[in-house]
Amino acid sequence: MSAELTRGPVPGRPPSPTDEVRLALETGELELQGRIMPASNATFFGEAVLDGLKVACVYKPVAGERPLWDFPSRTLANRERAAYLVSEALGWGIVPLTILRDGPHGRGMVQLWCEPADSGDGLDPVDLCPTDALPEGYLHVLDATDGSGRDVSLVHEDSVALRRMAVFDAVVNNADRKGGHVLAMADGHRYGVDHGVSFHVEEKLRTVLWGWAGERLDPEDRVAVAAMGERLRDLDTGGELAALRTLLDREEVATLARRCLTLARRGRMPVPSGSWPSIPWPAF
């Protein structure tokens, strides 16, 4: 057993989602260590413990989901799992290993904990900077005034990993991509978390990742999205994607397929629609 898997989370280097880790998350005893604050819904940090293996994780019980006016009640955990399945089917590894299971507060979502790397003196993947000092390698999203009255700009890195996350958000119709939902790994990988308000049949994309708005999709991403749409058009598809039929309703799955095919046909990154707030609040 790897020592890496028996101690606390390593910043920037989560444990590989091996069969042992997956089994621990699925069947191990959930030992909660505290509640993550502030969070709109009940969110707990803990460990899944099985045969001496301790895997750090996040647990979000369905019973702790705050009702929303525009999403069906008690469906957020399902949407988190669905986002993971779509991420895996695309082959992009954006969403950490996410399962559904019973826990101390009932059934809910359990996700592998990914501790972000320490940015040191540098910027996070999504950050604020002085308006007159746009950092190299970052894209401008908007200008604002911070709590101290200073002019600042919301920026995000111009990286392949983050651009792919922006495409993923367009696919799943993510209504809440905050800067704090982007986790930077030491090897350059970027994980995205908190996808409970995704897959709505109406366009609700809200994100801080607008730096590529209107640009052409990378060819590889376009092919992957088109292939996903074709697979989803057949609701009797096999494999893990078939589980989407039990996690989302039929119309949501059909809309997901159409969204993929439309995005691939247009071949460009989405732009703010103007009919829906394009930036989540708060942005981090």
C-alpha positions as CSV (number, residue, x, y, z in Angstrom):
1,M,0.0,0.0,0.0
2,S,1.4,3.3,-1.0
3,A,2.3,5.7,1.8
4,E,0.9,8.5,-0.3
5,L,-2.6,7.1,0.2
6,T,-2.4,6.8,4.0
7,R,-1.5,10.3,4.9
8,G,-3.2,13.7,4.4
9,P,-3.7,15.3,1.0
10,V,-0.5,16.3,-0.9
11,P,-0.9,19.8,-2.3
12,G,-0.9,19.7,-6.1
13,R,-0.7,15.9,-6.3
14,P,-3.9,13.9,-5.6
15,P,-3.7,10.1,-5.3
16,S,-4.3,8.3,-8.6
17,P,-7.9,6.9,-8.8
18,T,-6.8,3.3,-8.7
19,D,-9.1,0.4,-8.0
20,E,-8.1,0.5,-4.4
21,V,-9.0,4.2,-4.1
22,R,-12.3,3.7,-5.9
23,L,-13.2,0.8,-3.7
24,A,-12.4,2.8,-0.6
25,L,-14.6,5.7,-1.8
26,E,-17.4,3.3,-2.7
27,T,-17.5,1.0,0.3
28,G,-15.1,2.4,3.0
29,E,-16.4,4.0,6.2
30,L,-16.8,7.7,5.8
31,E,-15.2,9.5,8.7
32,L,-16.1,13.2,8.6
33,Q,-13.6,15.7,10.0
34,G,-15.4,19.0,9.4
35,R,-17.8,21.0,7.3
36,I,-16.4,23.2,4.5
37,M,-17.5,26.8,4.9
38,P,-18.9,28.8,3.3
39,A,-20.8,26.6,1.0
40,S,-24.4,27.0,-0.3
41,N,-25.1,23.3,0.4
42,A,-23.9,21.0,3.2
43,T,-20.3,20.0,2.3
44,F,-18.1,17.9,4.5
45,F,-14.4,17.0,4.3
46,G,-13.4,13.6,5.5
47,E,-11.8,10.3,4.8
48,A,-13.0,7.0,3.3
49,V,-11.3,4.3,5.3
50,L,-11.0,0.7,4.1
51,D,-8.6,-1.9,5.3
52,G,-6.1,0.7,6.6
53,L,-6.3,2.8,3.4
54,K,-7.5,6.4,4.1
55,V,-8.6,8.5,1.1
56,A,-9.4,12.2,1.6
57,C,-12.7,13.1,0.1
58,V,-15.6,15.5,-0.1
59,Y,-19.1,14.4,1.0
60,K,-22.3,16.3,-0.1
61,P,-25.4,14.7,1.3
62,V,-28.6,15.1,-0.7
63,A,-30.4,16.0,2.5
64,G,-28.1,19.1,2.8
65,E,-29.0,20.5,-0.7
66,R,-30.5,23.9,-0.6
67,P,-33.7,24.1,-2.8
68,L,-33.2,26.2,-6.0
69,W,-35.9,27.9,-8.0
70,D,-34.6,26.6,-11.4
71,F,-33.3,23.1,-10.6
72,P,-35.4,20.1,-9.4
73,S,-34.9,19.5,-5.7
74,R,-32.6,16.7,-4.5
75,T,-30.8,16.3,-7.9
76,L,-27.5,18.1,-7.3
77,A,-25.6,15.0,-6.3
78,N,-26.8,13.2,-9.4
79,R,-25.5,16.2,-11.5
80,E,-22.1,16.0,-9.9
81,R,-21.8,12.3,-10.8
82,A,-23.1,13.0,-14.3
83,A,-20.4,15.7,-14.8
84,Y,-17.8,13.1,-13.8
85,L,-19.1,10.6,-16.3
86,V,-19.1,13.1,-19.1
87,S,-15.6,14.2,-18.3
88,E,-14.4,10.6,-18.3
89,A,-16.2,9.8,-21.6
90,L,-14.5,12.8,-23.2
91,G,-11.2,11.6,-21.9
92,W,-10.3,14.9,-20.3
93,G,-10.1,14.0,-16.6
94,I,-11.5,17.4,-15.6
95,V,-13.7,16.2,-12.7
96,P,-12.1,14.2,-9.9
97,L,-13.4,10.7,-9.2
98,T,-17.0,11.2,-8.1
99,I,-19.5,8.5,-6.9
100,L,-22.9,8.3,-5.2
101,R,-23.3,6.4,-2.0
102,D,-24.7,6.4,1.5
103,G,-22.9,8.3,4.2
104,P,-23.4,9.6,7.8
105,H,-26.1,12.0,6.7
106,G,-27.7,9.8,4.0
107,R,-27.1,9.3,0.3
108,G,-25.0,11.8,-1.4
109,M,-22.0,12.6,-3.6
110,V,-18.5,11.5,-2.6
111,Q,-15.6,13.0,-4.5
112,L,-11.8,12.4,-4.3
113,W,-10.2,15.4,-2.6
114,C,-7.7,17.3,-4.7
115,E,-5.6,19.8,-2.7
116,P,-4.5,22.6,-5.1
117,A,-0.8,23.4,-5.4
118,D,0.6,26.3,-3.6
119,S,0.8,29.2,-6.0
120,G,3.6,30.8,-4.0
121,D,4.1,34.4,-5.1
122,G,2.4,33.7,-8.5
123,L,-1.2,34.0,-9.6
124,D,-3.9,31.3,-9.4
125,P,-5.4,30.0,-12.6
126,V,-8.2,32.5,-12.1
127,D,-7.2,35.7,-10.2
128,L,-7.5,39.4,-9.8
129,C,-4.8,41.8,-10.8
130,P,-4.4,45.6,-11.1
131,T,-6.2,46.8,-14.2
132,D,-3.0,48.4,-15.7
133,A,-0.9,45.3,-15.1
134,L,-2.3,42.3,-17.1
135,P,0.2,39.4,-16.4
136,E,1.8,37.6,-19.3
137,G,0.1,34.4,-20.2
138,Y,-3.3,35.5,-18.8
139,L,-6.5,36.6,-20.6
140,H,-8.7,39.5,-19.6
141,V,-12.3,38.8,-18.6
142,L,-13.7,42.0,-17.0
143,D,-12.8,45.1,-15.0
144,A,-14.2,45.9,-11.6
145,T,-13.5,47.7,-8.3
146,D,-12.5,45.7,-5.3
147,G,-13.6,46.3,-1.7
148,S,-10.8,48.8,-1.1
149,G,-11.9,50.9,-4.1
150,R,-9.0,49.8,-6.3
151,D,-9.4,49.1,-10.0
152,V,-8.8,45.4,-10.7
153,S,-9.3,43.0,-13.6
154,L,-10.5,39.5,-13.5
155,V,-8.1,37.3,-15.5
156,H,-7.4,33.7,-16.1
157,E,-4.5,31.8,-17.5
158,D,-4.3,31.1,-21.2
159,S,-3.5,27.4,-20.9
160,V,-4.6,24.3,-22.8
161,A,-5.9,22.7,-19.6
162,L,-8.1,25.6,-18.7
163,R,-9.4,26.2,-22.2
164,R,-10.5,22.6,-22.3
165,M,-12.4,23.2,-19.0
166,A,-14.2,26.1,-20.6
167,V,-15.3,23.7,-23.4
168,F,-16.4,21.2,-20.8
169,D,-18.5,23.8,-19.1
170,A,-20.2,24.7,-22.3
171,V,-21.0,21.0,-22.9
172,V,-22.5,20.4,-19.4
173,N,-24.1,23.9,-19.3
174,N,-22.3,24.8,-16.0
175,A,-24.2,27.6,-14.3
176,D,-21.5,28.2,-11.6
177,R,-17.9,28.1,-12.7
178,K,-16.3,30.2,-10.0
179,G,-12.6,30.9,-9.8
180,G,-12.4,28.9,-6.6
181,H,-13.8,25.8,-8.5
182,V,-10.6,25.6,-10.5
183,L,-7.9,23.5,-8.8
184,A,-4.3,23.8,-10.0
185,M,-2.1,20.7,-9.9
186,A,1.7,20.8,-9.8
187,D,1.9,19.0,-13.2
188,G,-0.2,21.7,-14.9
189,H,-3.4,19.7,-14.8
190,R,-6.5,21.6,-13.8
191,Y,-9.4,20.0,-12.0
192,G,-12.9,21.5,-11.9
193,V,-15.3,20.9,-9.0
194,D,-18.8,21.8,-7.9
195,H,-21.0,20.9,-10.9
196,G,-24.3,20.5,-9.1
197,V,-26.0,23.2,-11.1
198,S,-25.3,21.8,-14.6
199,F,-27.2,20.1,-17.4
200,H,-30.2,22.4,-17.3
201,V,-32.3,22.3,-20.5
202,E,-32.2,26.1,-20.7
203,E,-29.0,27.9,-21.5
204,K,-27.5,28.9,-18.2
205,L,-23.7,29.0,-18.7
206,R,-22.2,31.2,-16.0
207,T,-18.4,31.2,-15.9
208,V,-15.3,33.2,-15.2
209,L,-13.6,31.5,-18.2
210,W,-14.7,33.9,-21.0
211,G,-11.2,34.8,-22.2
212,W,-11.6,32.6,-25.3
213,A,-15.2,33.8,-26.2
214,G,-15.9,33.4,-29.9
215,E,-12.6,31.8,-30.7
216,R,-12.4,28.6,-32.8
217,L,-12.5,25.3,-30.9
218,D,-9.3,23.3,-30.9
219,P,-9.7,20.6,-33.6
220,E,-9.2,17.8,-31.1
221,D,-11.8,19.2,-28.7
222,R,-14.2,19.7,-31.6
223,V,-13.9,16.1,-32.6
224,A,-14.4,14.9,-29.0
225,V,-17.5,17.0,-28.5
226,A,-19.0,15.9,-31.8
227,A,-18.4,12.2,-30.9
228,M,-20.0,12.7,-27.5
229,G,-23.1,14.2,-29.1
230,E,-23.4,11.3,-31.5
231,R,-23.1,8.8,-28.6
232,L,-25.7,10.6,-26.6
233,R,-28.3,10.8,-29.4
234,D,-28.9,7.1,-28.8
235,L,-30.3,6.9,-25.3
236,D,-29.8,3.1,-25.4
237,T,-26.0,3.6,-25.6
238,G,-23.9,1.2,-23.5
239,G,-21.1,1.8,-21.2
240,E,-20.9,4.3,-18.4
241,L,-22.8,7.0,-20.3
242,A,-25.9,4.8,-20.0
243,A,-26.0,5.8,-16.4
244,L,-26.9,9.3,-17.4
245,R,-30.4,8.1,-18.0
246,T,-30.8,7.4,-14.2
247,L,-29.0,10.6,-13.2
248,L,-30.7,13.1,-15.4
249,D,-34.1,13.2,-16.9
250,R,-34.7,12.2,-20.6
251,E,-35.0,15.8,-21.8
252,E,-31.8,16.8,-20.1
253,V,-29.9,14.0,-21.8
254,A,-31.4,14.8,-25.2
255,T,-30.5,18.5,-24.7
256,L,-27.0,17.5,-23.7
257,A,-26.7,15.6,-27.0
258,R,-28.0,18.6,-29.0
259,R,-25.7,21.0,-27.2
260,C,-22.7,18.9,-28.1
261,L,-23.6,18.7,-31.7
262,T,-24.4,22.4,-32.0
263,L,-21.1,23.4,-30.3
264,A,-19.2,21.1,-32.6
265,R,-21.0,22.3,-35.7
266,R,-20.4,26.0,-34.9
267,G,-16.8,25.2,-34.1
268,R,-16.4,28.2,-31.8
269,M,-16.3,28.9,-28.1
270,P,-19.5,30.3,-26.7
271,V,-20.1,34.0,-26.0
272,P,-22.3,35.5,-23.3
273,S,-25.9,35.4,-24.4
274,G,-27.0,38.6,-22.7
275,S,-30.2,36.9,-21.6
276,W,-28.7,35.4,-18.4
277,P,-26.0,36.6,-16.0
278,S,-22.7,35.4,-17.6
279,I,-20.5,35.7,-14.5
280,P,-21.4,33.8,-11.2
281,W,-21.6,35.8,-8.0
282,P,-19.4,35.8,-6.1
283,A,-16.8,35.1,-8.8
284,F,-14.6,33.2,-6.4
